[in-house]
Every structure is written in structure tokens, then in C-alpha cells.
Amino acid sequence: MTEAHDHEIVRRELNTDREEPAVAIAEVVAELEGKPADELTSTYDCIDGMISELYSNPPSPEAQMTVEFTYSGYRITVEQSGTAEFVRVS
């Protein structure tokens, strides 16, 4: 288990080919919190397909698109490349 402290940045590489990449977000947060992912609120309610769209219909690499949102007490930034940063905010 990885412990996340306030303002510490935790980086992960997401599988951009995964059918439901937003589920990977919940899995990382669950790992950081030391609890099962099914105990967290649904990522669908928070990001509603934005991550899937980022990978299934990506803009050109030059766009360097990022999606930033808050989910289960973490400020999360997901890059078009699959890199994701998690910062505990509450």
C-alpha cells in the first residue's frame, strides 16, 4: 500500500487501451486509501466518460490535452499520454 500525504504528488501510468480507463483512476485512489475500489463513489458520476473520450478519440499529440478534476479527496490530472497525477486535497 502506498500512503499519500497532503500535497504529495503520486504519479501513475494508466493503460490507455483499457475499455474503461476511468476505473483505473478509482483503483489508484483505492490503493492510496488502502480500501477496495468498490467502496469509492463511481467515477462515472465525477468524470462521465471524459477519460474514455481522451483515449478513444484523442486530439493530435501536439495538443498535449489534460483533464483535471477532483475525485474522492484527490485532485487528479490525467494527460493524453496516460500519465496521471494524484494529489490529496482533503
C-alpha positions as CSV (number, residue, x, y, z in Angstrom):
1,M,0.0,0.0,0.0
2,T,1.2,3.5,-0.9
3,E,0.4,6.3,1.6
4,A,-0.4,9.7,0.1
5,H,0.2,12.7,2.2
6,D,-1.3,16.2,1.7
7,H,0.3,17.9,-1.3
8,E,2.4,14.9,-2.2
9,I,2.2,14.1,-5.9
10,V,1.7,10.4,-6.8
11,R,2.2,9.6,-10.4
12,R,0.9,6.5,-12.3
13,E,0.8,5.4,-15.9
14,L,-2.7,4.5,-17.0
15,N,-3.4,1.8,-19.6
16,T,-4.9,4.0,-22.4
17,D,-6.2,0.9,-24.3
18,R,-8.3,-0.2,-21.3
19,E,-12.1,-0.4,-22.1
20,E,-12.9,1.7,-19.0
21,P,-9.9,3.8,-18.2
22,A,-11.7,5.8,-15.5
23,V,-11.9,2.6,-13.5
24,A,-8.1,2.7,-13.3
25,I,-8.5,6.1,-11.6
26,A,-10.7,4.5,-8.9
27,E,-8.2,1.7,-8.5
28,V,-5.3,4.0,-7.9
29,V,-7.3,6.1,-5.3
30,A,-8.4,2.9,-3.6
31,E,-4.8,1.8,-3.4
32,L,-3.7,5.1,-2.0
33,E,-6.5,5.0,0.6
34,G,-6.0,1.3,1.4
35,K,-9.5,0.2,0.6
36,P,-11.4,-1.7,-2.1
37,A,-12.3,0.3,-5.2
38,D,-16.0,-0.6,-4.8
39,E,-16.1,1.4,-1.6
40,L,-15.5,4.6,-3.5
41,T,-18.1,6.6,-5.4
42,S,-18.4,5.9,-9.0
43,T,-16.0,7.7,-11.3
44,Y,-18.8,7.9,-13.9
45,D,-20.6,10.4,-11.6
46,C,-17.4,12.5,-11.5
47,I,-15.9,12.5,-14.9
48,D,-18.7,11.0,-17.1
49,G,-16.7,9.4,-19.9
50,M,-14.2,12.2,-20.3
51,I,-11.2,9.9,-19.8
52,S,-12.6,7.3,-22.2
53,E,-13.0,10.1,-24.8
54,L,-9.5,11.4,-24.2
55,Y,-8.1,8.0,-25.2
56,S,-10.7,6.7,-27.7
57,N,-10.8,9.9,-29.8
58,P,-7.6,11.7,-28.8
59,P,-6.6,15.1,-30.2
60,S,-3.3,15.4,-32.0
61,P,-0.2,14.8,-29.8
62,E,0.7,18.5,-30.2
63,A,-2.4,19.4,-28.3
64,Q,-1.0,17.9,-25.1
65,M,-4.5,17.6,-23.7
66,T,-5.0,17.2,-20.0
67,V,-8.1,16.5,-17.9
68,E,-8.1,17.8,-14.3
69,F,-10.8,17.0,-11.7
70,T,-11.4,16.2,-8.0
71,Y,-12.4,12.7,-7.0
72,S,-12.7,11.1,-3.5
73,G,-10.4,13.7,-1.9
74,Y,-7.8,13.8,-4.7
75,R,-7.0,16.4,-7.3
76,I,-6.3,14.3,-10.4
77,T,-4.6,15.4,-13.6
78,V,-4.7,12.9,-16.5
79,E,-2.6,13.6,-19.5
80,Q,-3.2,12.4,-23.1
81,S,-0.1,10.3,-22.8
82,G,-1.6,8.2,-20.0
83,T,0.3,9.8,-17.1
84,A,-1.9,10.6,-14.1
85,E,-1.0,12.7,-11.0
86,F,-2.9,12.3,-7.8
87,V,-2.7,15.0,-5.0
88,R,-4.6,14.6,-1.7
89,V,-6.7,17.7,-1.1
90,S,-8.9,16.8,1.8
